[in-house]
Amino acid sequence: MPPNIWVPGAKQAGKHFTKSSTRREALSLYREILRTAKAFHWCDDSGEAWSHRLKKEARKEFDASREEPDPLIIARMLVTGRDCVQQIQNKFNEADRAAWARIERERER
């Protein structure tokens, strides 16, 4: 269990996150995850496409977090989720650029 961190004014900070804004942000993050998952078209060891597996896992995570009442925890989950999606997108783009560079080098031979 992580340690409790006391933040002065944390109760007041939670008031800035309205239910509609966090819902909108969560929906935006979920859609971004689904768009990112489309890029994973290969299959895992069991033969299931990674895109389907990632979509199922994302749905499971969002359903598990649906009833979270604390706005600060919700904000933390949204920030963490957005950061993870961006890291995956960056790594995927780097790998894609490296593959294209390798193809160009092979073509020039």
Secondary structure, DSSP 8 states (H G I E B T S, - for coil): -------TTHHHHGGGS-HHHHHHHHHHHHHHHHHHHTT--SB-TTS-BHHHHHHHHHHHHHHHTTT---HHHHHHHHHHHHHHHHHHHHHHHHHHHHHHHHHHHHHH-
